[in-house]
Amino acid sequence: MTAAALTARRAGPLKGRVRAPGDKSISHRALILGALASGVTEVEGLLEGEDVKRTAAAMAAFGAGVERLSPSEAGGGRWRVEGRGGFAEPVDVIDCGNAGTGVRLIMGAAAGFALAATFTGDSSLRGRPMNRVLKPLGEMGATWIARANGRLPLTLRGGGLKRIAYRLPEPSAQVKSAVLLAGLAGQAGAEVFEPEPTRDHTERMFRAFGAQVEVSQEGAGRRIVLPAGQTLTASRVFVPGDPSSAAFPLVAALITSGSEVTVQGVLMNPLRAGLFETLKEMGADLSETNVREMSGEIVADVTARHSELRGVEVPPERAPSMIDEYPILAIAAAFAQGRTTMRGIGEMRVKESDRIALMVRGLAACGVEVEEGPEHMAVTGATSVRGGARVTTHGDHRIAMSHLVMGLATDEPVSVDEPGMIATSFPGFLKIMQGLNGDIREDASAGVR
């Protein structure tokens, strides 16, 4: 997608059945664990967005054999990863592009081996602090040289790690996973306590690759124990549809009169289902059919029909299960009667952009009543939303897609700049939305406000 801007216009009901691209979190982990394992891992339905391709290239740089076999019948691609049972020192810099999840997980795995590796990324990734993941890796024995606040470019030196019991200061699946990967790769094991449950794809996938992981509930949180001295054995992985990507056509159907859209093969992991739970509380007509288990994860086909939504208070403890979905939830809230308040979402400010600030500016420019605080955002909706703005995205794919969904239901068109970044997570977004009768196109005259 090379357009300088995209514009979305209201064009009638959205109808159809589509398949969401493979889950990005699981795709990153499948490649990394496949590279750490001994033997050949086959991955079906891998997300072929730019972020995941960067992780695939990184695994090849660390010595794994990585090959795309063919397109997958389930969407995405069929990939083969020949793991050597560990990482070799790369001969060149590891460029992770825009992949924040990728770089943090890869640094965790690399810390377990006696090697030095230099990581960099695009301008957005180089601006994001890595201290949250570097702190526990440092406690385990890894060292590094980096810019202020642990920003990339960064050279990490691993090996000789010791086991730690680490309490996450705030919920973060990335930090948890980095510690567990370091403990596995370095043979020391690790223990992590999370105050609130976060997505558990790493723990599930460790088991699929033959590792033992002990998880126990402690109050509102969970303790994860990875025993020392374990190795991984190659496996076969099916990557379900990403709920974060499925959210865009589903919310578009909810806010566009007369619409009915089904997204097939969506991941329904309870620790990723916060958006669906919240939308149902808002009165959304959402239903799941063909529920099944694949590669240790629950998968279903999800149907959304146009609904009269109402504002709700989203509890802060739900944030870890939907942190990437708050931008599209804010769009749903703009069309709901009453006020929707989202609390405990401060992590949104250190994603690919300050997503709270960008959503507030975009919504306000489209005539929506919205307010923000350090850790919250509140949207007061209406049945009719003006639109008519060109939204600055700062290259953030979720900001771009969210506002394009909004433009399908506003009175006036909505445009976004820098749409090329959409390919990092949802390379088929434009084709899928157009196939559902969504009017999204390149427009040289985009943005009238």
N, C-alpha and C positions, 0 to 999 in steps of 0.2 A: 504494500500500500504506500504509494509515493506521493499522493496528493498533498498539497500545501494545507488544504482545509477540506473538511467534509461537512455537509449540511443535511439535517434530518427534517422532514416535513410530514405533517399529518396526511394520511392517504387512505384511511379506511381501516377495517378490521385486519388483524393479523391471523393467519390460519396456516396450520400445517404441523408436520412432525419432523423434528430435526435431532441430530445427535451432537451433544456437547463435545468439545475437544477433550483429550485426556487430561486428567487431573495433574496440575503442574507440580504440586508437592510430592505426589507419588512418583511422577516421572523423574524428578531429580534424584529421589532416593533409590529408585530402581537402577539407575545408571551407576550411582556411587557404590551401592552394595554389590552390584554385579562386578564392578572393577575390584572390590576388596575380596571377593569370593575366589575360590579355586574352581575352575571349570567354566563352562559356557552357559550364560544366562540368556534366555530369550524373553523379550519384552513385547507384548502385544498392545497396540493402542497408545503408544508413547506420544505425548504432546510434542508436535514438531514446531513449536514457537521458538523465537530467537533465544530466550533464556535457557531452555532445555538443550538446544543445540550447543550453546556455550559449555554447558556441563558435560555433554558428550565429548566435545573437543578436549576439555580438561582431562577427562578420564583417559583419553588416548595419550595425552601428554604425560600422564603419570604411569604409562606403560601398558594399559589395557588394550586389547583388540576391540575396536568399536566399529560396527558396520550396520548400515541400514539395509535391510533385506528387501522390503517391498512396502507398499501401502497396506494398512490393516483393513480387513473387512469391517471392523468395528469403528473405523475412523482413525486418524493419526497414522503411525507407522509401526512396522514390525522391525525390531532392532535386535542385534546379537552383540553381547558383551562377553569377551573372553577374559576372565579375571586371572591374575597371576598370584592371588593370595596376598596382595599388598601393593603399595605404591613404590615406584622408582622415582628418583629425583628428576624433575623435568629439566630440559636443556634450555627452555625459553620461558618468558613471562606467561603466566596464566591470565588471559583476558576474559573476565566473566561478563562483559557487556553490562546489561542492566539487571543481572540476576543476583539479587540480594540473598535469596534463599540458597542459591547455588554456591556463592562464595563462602557463606558462613558454614554450611555443611561440609564443603570441601576442605576448608581450613581445619575443621575439627578432625576429619579423617587424616589429613596430612600431618597433623601434630603428632600422631602416633608413630611416625617413622623417622629414622635418622636421616633427614634430608633438609634441604633449604629450598623454599619455593617462593617466588615473587608473584603477587596478585595485583591486578589492576582492573579497571572497568570503564564504563562510559562516564560522562561528566556527572550524571545523576548518582551513580554508584560511588564514585570517588568523593562525593559530598556527604555520604552517609557514614556516621560513626560506627566503628566495629568494636568499641570497648566492651559492650555487653557480652560478646562472645570471647573476646581476648582475655577478659578477667579470669574466668574459670580455667581456660587453657593455660594461662600463666601459672595459676595455682597448681596445675598438674605438672608443670615443668617446661612448657614450651616458651620460646623467646621470640621476639620480633623487633623489627625496626619499621616505624610507620610515621605518617604525618600526624599533626595534632589530633587528639581525640581518637586515635587509632584509625585514621582515614587512609584509604588506598591512595597511591600504591603502597604496598606493604610486603615486607619479606619476613616469612615465618620460618623458624628453625624448630624441628620437632625431634622426637626420640627421647628415650629415658624417662617416660612419664610415670608418675605415681598416681595411685588411686585417690580420689577425693569423694567426699560426700558434700554435694553442693545444693544449697537452697536458692532457688531462683528468686531474685529480688522482686520481679514482676513476671506474670505469665509470659512465656515465650517458647514456642515449639522449636524455633530455630536454635536457641541457646541450649535447650535441653538436648536436642539431637546432636549438636556439635560436641557436647560433653560425652554423650553415649558413644558417638563414633570415635572420639579420641580414646576412650577407655577400651573400646573393642580393638582398634587398630594397634594401640600400644600394649595390649595384653594385660593391662593393669586392672581392667574393670572400672566401674564407676557407679555412683549412687546419686540420684537427683530427686529432690523434693520440690514439687510445684504447688504453690498455694491454691491455684485453681487449675482444673484439668485443661490441658491444651491438646491439639490434634495429636493423635497417637500413631501416625503412620510409621514412624521409625520403629517403635516397639513391635507393631504388627509385622513389619517386613523383616526385622531381625529374626523373628520366629520362623517366617517362611523360608529364610536362608539357613535355618538350622541352629540358631543361637538361642540360649535360654535367657529370658527376661522375666523378672518378677515384679509385678505391679500390685500395690496394695493401697486401699483407700485409707486416708488419715484425715479425719474431719472433713473439711470442704476440699482438701487437696489430695494429691497422690504421691506415693513414694515409688520410684522406679529403680530397681537394683539390677545391674548387669554384672554377673560373676566374671572374675578374671580368667584369662587363659583360653578364650574361645576363638574359634575361627568360623568363617562362613563357607557354605557349600552352594554352588550355583543352583539357581531355581528358575522357574517359569513364572512370569509376572503378567497379569492382565491389569491394565490401567483403566479404571472406570472414568466416566465423564466428570469433569471438574464442576462442582456445584457453584463455584465463584463465576464461572463462565456461563453455566446454565441460567444463572440469575438474570442475565440481561434479556434474553427472549422471554423468559417467564414474567418478569416485571413489566416488560413492554406489553404483554398480553393483558395483564391485570389493569393497566391504566388506559388501554385503548378500547373504545367502545366496540362491542360485538366480537371480540377476539377470543380464540381458543387455540392454544399452542401446547404441544407435547414435546418434551425433551427426553430422549431415550438414554438409558444406561447411565443415570446420574448417581454419583457416589452419595450414600445416605449415612455415612459415619455419624454417630450421635454427637461427636465432638466437632462436627463441621455443619451441623444442621440448624444453627442458630437463626439464620435468615428465614428459613422456611417456617420455623416455629413462630418467629415474630410476625411474618406476613399473615399467618393463620389467625394470630391474635388480633390483627388489624381487620379481619373479616375477609381475607383473600380466599377465593375458591380454588384451592390447590388440592390435588389428589395424587396418590402414588399407586401405581399398578405394576404387575410383573416384578414383584420384589424377590430378589434372589441374592445369593452370596457368591462372590467371585474373588479368588486370591485373598480370602480372609476379610473382605470388605462387603458391606451391604450395598446393593445397587438396585435402583428402581427407575421406572419411567414416570416422569412427573408432568402433570397436565395443569395448566393455568387458564382460567377463564376470566373475562373482564369482571371486575368486582367493585362494589362501593366500599372503599376503605375508610377506616377511622383511625385517628391518632392514638398512640399508646406510649407508655413509659417503658423503655427498653432497659432491663436491669443491667447494671454494670458487670455482674458476674457472667453475663452471656457474651461479653466482648471477645474472649479468646476463641469462641466457636464461630465467629462471623466477622473477624477484624477486617478482612478484605472486602466484605459485602456492605459496609456502612455507606459508601458512596451511592450504590444503587438503591439501598434502603431509603436514603434521603430523597431520591427521586420518587419512589413510591409514596413517601410521606408528603411530598408536595401536592399530590392528588388526593390525599386523605382528608376527611373532615376532622378538624381539630388539630391539636398540637402533638407532635411526636418528639420525645426527648430521648437522646442517646447519651448515656453517661459511661464513664470509665473507658474512654476511647482515646486517651492521650497517645497511644502507640501510633495512631494515624498520622501524627505530626512528624514521624521519623520513618515513614515508608518512602516510596519513590519520590514523594513530594510531601509537603504539609497538606495532607488531604482534607483536613478540617477546613483550613483557610481557603483552599481552592473550591471546595464544594459550597462554602458560604458565599464566596464571590460569584460563582456561576449561578447559583440559585437566585441570589439577590438581583443579578443582572437580568434574569428572566421573570422578575416580578414576584418572587416568592418571599414571604416573610420568614426570616431565618436569623438565628443568633448563635454565637459561639462562646466557649470558655476554654481554659487550658485543657480540660479533660471531657468536654461535652459539646454537643451540638443539638439545637432544637429547631424544628421545622413546623410552621403552621401552614397547613394545606388548604386547598380549595378545589372545587370540582372543575374550575376552569383556570388554566395557567397561561399567562401571556406568551412567554418565550421571547423570541426576537433578538437574542444576543449572540455574539461570537465569544466563545469561552476560551480563556487561556488555560492550557492544560499543563504547562511546564513539562511536556513530554511524558505525562503519567497516563498509561493506557486505561486505567479504571476510571479516571476523571473523564477521559474522552468518551469511552463507551457509555458511561452513565448519562452524560448530557445528550448524546445522540439518541438514546432511548427516550429521554425526556422530549426531544423534539418531535418524536412520532405522535405525541398527544397534545402538544401545545398549540395555541391559536396561531402563532407565528413560528417560522422555522428557527431552529437552533443550529449553530455552527461551532465546530471545534478546530483549533489549530493543532499542528504536529500529530496527525493521526497515524503516522508511520509506526509509532511505538505500540499500537494495538497488536502488532504481530508478535510482540514479546510473549503474550499469553494466549491470544485468541486469533490466530492467523486467518481463520475463516469467518470472522465476525461479519464483515460486510456482505459476503455471499449468502450466509445463513439468514441475515436479517432481510435482505432483498428477496430471498426465496419465500419468506413469510408474508410478503407484500409490504415490507417496510421501505419507505422512500428515503434512502440515504445515498447520497451521491456527492461527487466532487463538484464544487460550485465556485467559480472564479469570483462571483459577487458576494461570497459568504460574509455574513456579519454586518448588520445594519446599525448596531448600537455601539 
